[in-house]
Amino acid sequence: MNLQTRSMLIAFFLVAAFLAGCPNVEGQTDSVQPQQPATALPAEEQRMKLARAVMAEKVENLVPVRSAIAFPVGIGQVYCYTSFDPVPQPAIIYHRWYHRENLSTQTRLRVYPPRWSTYSVIQLRETDKGPWRVEITDNNGRVLDTLRFSITD
């Protein structure tokens, strides 16, 4: 093969390689497009979700016992139980206890991946009779749920 033929073959292969990487008529290339990593989730799925929230007479082994919306003052205490699934990253939540529209107490609680259950409790006194609510909020103050209940005779 002479020098001129060899030069023409090399030029042909270079042009063919160049054209293979150029966009086609629709403006697309045949190359692989980069994709999101498999671990990336849509923003909606990255947010912690409250799976369950109930008021109960007690919590045993992280299970609420005798959930209700009215409790007799004589039981001595009331629990607010919350369960989160999923929990993408460690977070802080609050149980804000209101009696007759006045903030009575708030409890700061930590939750951890991948799912987490937690609770807070108040001790009952005779003066605690009446309407109550617990606002379950995230660390930014966003209300995730509100549980309403009453303390009776």
Phi, psi and omega per residue, in radians:
M1 nan 2.230 -3.092
N2 -1.422 2.991 -3.060
L3 -1.102 -0.677 -3.121
Q4 -1.168 -0.719 3.122
T5 -1.156 -0.756 3.114
R6 -1.078 -0.739 3.124
S7 -1.111 -0.687 3.130
M8 -1.175 -0.666 3.102
L9 -1.145 -0.755 3.120
I10 -1.099 -0.773 3.124
A11 -1.096 -0.702 3.121
F12 -1.069 -0.802 -3.138
F13 -1.158 -0.639 3.095
L14 -1.140 -0.758 3.113
V15 -1.129 -0.738 3.134
A16 -1.099 -0.742 3.114
A17 -1.128 -0.707 3.122
F18 -1.114 -0.811 -3.115
L19 -1.167 -0.529 3.136
A20 -1.134 -0.513 -3.137
G21 -1.592 -0.074 -3.135
C22 -1.451 2.687 3.101
P23 -1.115 2.583 3.080
N24 -1.479 -2.920 -3.022
V25 -1.060 -0.658 -3.126
E26 -1.384 -0.026 3.133
G27 1.523 0.213 -3.130
Q28 -1.852 2.657 3.011
T29 -1.867 2.872 3.103
D30 -1.491 0.049 -3.110
S31 -1.311 2.779 3.137
V32 -1.323 2.288 3.120
Q33 -1.476 2.490 3.110
P34 -1.129 2.498 3.131
Q35 -2.074 2.830 3.067
Q36 -1.162 2.601 3.076
P37 -1.058 2.666 -3.108
A38 -1.058 -0.468 -3.107
T39 -1.401 -0.245 -3.122
A40 -1.282 2.260 3.119
L41 -1.992 2.692 3.027
P42 -1.014 2.654 -3.089
A43 -0.935 -0.646 -3.123
E44 -1.086 -0.661 -3.104
E45 -1.412 -0.238 3.128
Q46 -1.466 -0.204 -3.096
R47 -1.457 2.441 3.066
M48 -1.113 2.424 -3.125
K49 -2.135 2.317 3.056
L50 -1.350 2.013 -3.091
A51 -1.573 -0.585 -3.090
R52 -2.716 2.472 3.066
A53 -2.564 2.161 -3.139
V54 -2.534 2.705 2.970
M55 -1.680 2.463 -3.073
A56 -2.575 2.797 3.098
E57 -1.215 -0.550 3.074
K58 -2.841 2.981 3.063
V59 -2.231 2.166 3.107
E60 -2.152 2.213 -3.120
N61 0.907 0.759 -3.124
L62 1.015 0.549 3.061
V63 -2.189 2.174 3.116
P64 -1.192 2.433 -3.112
V65 -2.048 2.265 3.137
R66 0.946 1.160 3.076
S67 -1.279 2.584 -3.088
A68 -2.848 -3.127 3.053
I69 -2.052 -0.071 3.051
A70 -2.423 2.352 -3.093
F71 -2.295 2.407 3.062
P72 -1.305 2.457 -3.120
V73 -1.015 -0.469 -3.106
G74 -1.156 -0.258 3.133
I75 -1.282 -0.286 3.000
G76 1.554 -0.443 -3.141
Q77 -2.809 2.759 3.104
V78 -2.364 2.477 -3.099
Y79 -1.954 2.530 2.942
C80 -1.950 2.028 -3.099
Y81 -1.870 2.324 3.077
T82 -2.328 2.515 3.114
S83 -2.290 2.303 -3.101
F84 -2.056 2.311 3.099
D85 -2.774 1.977 0.081
P86 -1.548 2.901 2.948
V87 -2.135 1.729 -3.050
P88 -1.198 -0.509 3.140
Q89 -2.654 2.759 3.126
P90 -0.940 2.466 -3.074
A91 -2.595 2.937 3.070
I92 -1.985 2.374 2.996
I93 -2.217 2.920 3.103
Y94 -2.269 2.485 2.898
H95 -1.866 1.961 3.139
R96 -1.843 1.975 -3.065
W97 -1.640 2.125 3.132
Y98 -2.022 2.267 3.018
H99 -1.987 2.129 -3.107
R100 0.866 0.819 3.082
E101 1.249 0.071 3.105
N102 -1.884 2.316 3.107
L103 -1.110 2.085 -3.134
S104 -1.615 -0.804 3.122
T105 -2.839 2.819 3.005
Q106 -2.407 2.522 -3.136
T107 -2.090 2.225 3.094
R108 -1.595 2.206 -3.080
L109 -2.265 2.545 3.095
R110 -1.747 2.524 3.032
V111 -2.231 2.585 -3.038
Y112 -2.309 2.671 3.104
P113 -1.165 2.765 -0.079
P114 -1.508 -0.360 3.051
R115 -2.585 2.715 -3.033
W116 -2.669 2.459 3.025
S117 -2.089 2.508 -3.132
T118 -2.693 2.999 3.141
Y119 -2.730 2.848 2.991
S120 -2.307 2.871 -3.048
V121 -2.502 2.582 2.981
I122 -2.161 2.590 3.035
Q123 -1.544 2.370 -3.072
L124 -1.675 2.460 3.053
R125 -2.188 2.895 3.121
E126 -0.981 -0.605 -3.112
T127 -1.295 -0.087 -3.108
D128 -1.549 0.030 3.123
K129 -1.114 2.514 3.105
G130 2.178 -2.941 -3.091
P131 -1.365 2.481 3.106
W132 -2.335 2.809 2.928
R133 -2.597 2.656 3.011
V134 -2.127 2.139 3.032
E135 -1.670 2.190 3.088
I136 -1.733 2.052 -3.057
T137 -2.206 2.744 3.007
D138 -1.499 -3.112 -3.082
N139 -1.149 -0.340 3.122
N140 -1.590 0.031 3.141
G141 1.531 0.042 3.122
R142 -1.249 2.184 -3.127
V143 -1.330 2.085 3.136
L144 -1.523 -0.580 3.106
D145 -2.918 2.779 3.051
T146 -2.272 2.190 3.102
L147 -1.872 2.217 3.130
R148 -1.914 2.437 3.124
F149 -2.748 3.002 3.140
S150 -2.268 2.621 2.987
I151 -1.872 2.199 -3.058
T152 -2.086 3.108 3.076
D153 -1.104 nan nan
